[in-house]
Each structure stands twice: as C-alpha cells, then as structure tokens.
Amino acid sequence: HYAAGMEAQSNGRFEEARQNLMKAVELDPKFGIGYNALAAASRNLGRVQDAETYTNEALKYLDGMTERERYSTRGLYYRLTGDFQLCVKEYGELVTRYAADIVGRNQRALCMSKLRQLQGAVEEMRYVVNMLPNRPLFRDNLAFYSDYAGDFETAEKEALTVGDTDGPALQALAFSQVGRGRHTEAVATFAKLRALNAGGASAAASGLADIAAVEGRYGDAIKILNDAVAVDLAAKSADRAANKLSAIAYAELSRGQTRAAVAAAEKAL
C-alpha cells in the first residue's frame, strides 16, 4: 500500500495516495515514513489539520527510519509548521547527501518560494525536471515558481508542455496570462480548469475573482467568491473556503466596506 500510495502521489493522484497510505499505517501503526507520506498527500489535498496531525505522528518514529527518511520527515515537519528556514536547511542537507532525491528538491523549492527565494526555487525545479522530464507535477511546480518570479514566458512554456488536461498546468498558464495583462485569455483558461473537476472549479473561482478584483470589479469578485465558498463548505473543504473568505475580506476593504471585510475575515478564522 505504501508503494502504491507513493506512485499515486508522484502522479498527482493525491486522494488515491491518501487512501493507500491510510491502509499502510493501519497495517503498521508505527510506520513513521508512511505517516510522513500521508502528511504530504493530505497537505496537497488542502487538508492542513490532517497533515499536521500526521507529521507529528511521523516524528514519534524517527528511530525506525534511515538517515534519508529522517531528513525528509523533519523537513516536511518544518514545512507544515511554517519554519521555512529550517525546512530549506533540512532538505538542503538531504540533497547534499542524496543528490538524486527529487522529492527533497521539490520540497526545498517550495520552502524557498515561501521565503521569496524564487530564483533558487526555479533552479531546484529545473534540476528536477531535467532528471524527470515526463512527470507533470514537477513541470507544474516549475511553471508556478516561474510565474512567481515574473518569468511568465517560461511559465507558459512549461504549462503548455504538460497540456490542458492537467489542473495545475492550466492554473499556472492562467497566472502567466494574468501577469501579462491577457485577461480574456486567462478567463478562457480558467473556464477549462473549472470544467476538469471539483478542485479545478474551486481554483478557477479564485482565479476569476482575482481578475475581477484587478479590474476593479469588486462586487463581481465577491459574488464569485461567495458562491464558491458555499460549494467548498458543502464539500467539507474548509481550508479552501477560508482562503476565499480572506479574498472576500480584501475585496470588501478595497471598496471601502470595512465592516464587511472584518466579518469575512472573522468567518475565515
């Protein structure tokens, strides 16, 4: 079950990975690295509290892990608890010892992005993509970090390489289009994302609301987000709903509605 879970996770099938990993830790409740992988899969699904629970559980079983697994477990713990400096350090020591550890490089890039070390994040993902050019997940991440670094051309190139049936690639493509002011194209890309699945629809709603806010159409942005919050809550995706409520608070504040902004922020909490 652990092997099946890791393969599913590497291909972006995070719910399938979570289910397989749940079975793995049921079979062996002291399987520390299984809890670590379960934490990663949960976080990728937006299940933040579950991820924190599992990473704390993984720390209880460090003694039963290899050196490589201990670096990975501590690195993920620091990532999930927001200590991105130590996350970069832990994964940096991991890839220094095990240069081909692609998961470690991927996680290090993520933590570097949180520290706004965007060029470093892009370089890590280029290394990974050069090693495994056919894994969509890694090209997706390279596209996102390129977006965040303002290199929209690279982001578009990497996203288009993955294709338009991949949700993260579509989202990264839309970001690159927004970044260059090509809002009409971005709206069309978000429409493709929305049609993929529930997760895509949720992400697309946030993206369309961002475009509306950038154009000064705060009322439209708030309506889009409120509708999406209701869908997220019905699907028990509280973290996604909270992110949208935070965006509603920003939009309300931007149009001078302080009380409504405070109410949305409090609801997000």
N, C-alpha and C positions, 0 to 999 in steps of 0.2 A: 504493500500500500504506500509506503514512503517513496519508493522509486516511481510509482505511478503518479503520486502527488507532485513530485519534483518535475517530472516530464510535463505534466499538465501546466504547472506554474511557468515553466520556461516558454511554453507556447501561448501564454496569456489566458489560459482557461482556469482562472483563479478559483471559481466556485467548485469545479471538479477537483482541483488540487486540495481545497479545504476539506472536502468530503473524504477524500482518500487519506489525508493526514489525520483527520479525526479518528478514522479506523485504526491507523497506525499507533496512535497514543493510547487508544483503548486496549489494544493488544499488549502494549508495553507502557504502562503509566510512568516509567522512569526514563523514557526515550527523549533525552534532552534536545537533541538536534531535530527531532520530529516536532517538538513544541516550537522550536525556533523557526522552522519552515512554516508551521501553522500560523505563527505570528505574522510572517511576511505575507502569506496568502490573505489573511484576514485584513491586513492593512491595505493591500491592493484592492480589496473589495469595499474599502471605506469603513470597515468595522473596527474603529480605532480602539474602543474599550476592550474588545476581544483580543486585539493584537497586543495591547499592554499586559493583559492577563497572561497570555501565552508566553510572552518574552520573559516575564517574571518567573514563570514556571520553568522555563528553559534554564535560567540561571541556577536553579537548585541542583542541576545535574551536570555541572561543568566537569566534575571529576571523572565522569564516564566518557568524556569527549576526547578527541585528538586535539593537538595543538591548533590545527587549522580550524576545527569546529569551534574551539573556544574563542578564537579571534572573531569568527563570524557571529557567534552568539552575543558576545559583548558589543560588537559593532552595531548589530541590529537593536540591542537594548538602548544604546546611546542615541541611535536614530529615533526610535519611537518615543523616548523621553525628552527629546529636543536638545540634547547635548551634542550639537553638530561638530564642535571642535574635537571632542573625544571620538566621535564617530569617524571623522576623517583620519584621525591618528590611528585608531584601531584597525580600520580597513587598510590604511597605508602600510602598517606593519605586516598585515596579512599578504598583500600583493607584493611586498618586497621579498617575502619568503616564498610565496607561491605565485609567480608572475602570471600564470595562466588561469588564475581564479577569476573567472568572468563575473560571477555573482558579487564577489568582493569589490571588483572595479565598478560595477554598476551601482552598488550601494554607496561606494565612496563618492562617485559622481553626484548622486542625489544629495548627499550631505554637503558637498562642496557648493551645490546650487543653492542650498538653504543659507549658506554663508556669503552668497553672491560672488563666489569664486567661479564665475561662469566659464571662463576660458579653460580653467582646469577641468571642469565637468565635461566640457566638449571634448577635450583631449582624451580623457579617460574613455568616453564613449566611442571616439574614433578608434581607439586601440581595440576595444571590444568588437566593434563592427568589422574591423579588418580581420579579426580572428574568426568571427562567426557572421559572415555577411548575409546569411539567409534567415536569420532569426528576427522576425518583425519587431519584437519587444525592444531590442537594442537600437534598431534604427528609429523606432518611435521616440526613444529617450534622447537620442542624438538630435532628432528634429526639434523636440521640445527645448532642450538646452540651447540649441542654436537660435530658436525664437527668443528665449530669454536674454541671450547675448546680443540680440539685434541683427543677427545674420539670417534674415528672412529668406534669402535665396537658397542657402544651404538647407534650411528647414523645409522649404518647399520641395527641393530635390529629394531629400531623404523620405519625406512623407509620400511623395508620388511613387517612389521606388517600392514602398510597401504595398500601395494600392488602396482603392476606395471601398474595400470591404472590411477594413480594419479601423475600429473606432478611434483609438489613439492617433493613428496616422491622419485621419480626417480632422480631428481636433487640432493637431499640430499644423496641418495645412491651413485651416481656417485662421489660426493665430497669425500665421505668416501673411495671410491676405489682409487681415485687420491691421497688422503692423505696417503695411504699405498703403493703407487707406483704401483698399479694394473691398469695400463693404458689401457691394452687391454680390461679388464672387463668394465672399465669406458666408453670406446668408444662404446661398445655394449649397455650400459645403456643409453648413450646419444642418440643412434640410436632409442631406444624405446621412449624416450622423444620427439624426433623430429617427430615421427610418430603420436603423440597424437593430436596435433592441432597447430595453428599458434604460439601461445605463447610458446608452448613446443619447436617448431622448432627454435624460436629466442633464447631461453635459451640454447638449445643444441649447437647452433652455437658458442655461447660464451664459453661454456664448452670445445668443441672440439678445439677451438682456444687456450684456456688456456693450454690444453695438448700439443699441438704443440709447444707453446712457452716454456713450461717447458722442453721439449725435445730438445730445441734449433732450432726448425724448424720455424724460424720467418717468412719466406716467405709464408709458408703454413698457418700460423696463420693469416697473413694479408689478404691473399686471402679469407679465410673462413669468416673473419670479413667484408671485403668489400662487398662480395656477400650478407651477412646478412643485412648490413646497407641499401643496395638498397631495400631489401624486407621490412625492417622496415619503411623506408621512404614512400614506396608505400602504406603501411598500415596506414600511418599517426601516427606511433609510434615514435615520435621524441625523446623521452627520452631514449627508448631502443637503438635507433641509436646513440645517444650521448654517451652512455656507451660504445658501441662498438668502436666508434671513439677514445675514450680515451684509450681503449685497443690497438688499432692500433698505437697510438702515443707511447705507452710504447714499443711495439714490434719494431717499427722503431728505437727508441732510443737504444734499446738493440742490434740492429745490426749495430749501428753507423750511421744511416741515420737521422741526426739532423733536416735538413730542412723538410724532410717528416714528422717527428714527430711533429714539430711545426705546419705544415699545417693541420695535422689530429686533433691536439688539438684545433686549432682555429676553425676548422669546427665543432667540438663537442660543442663549445660555441655557 
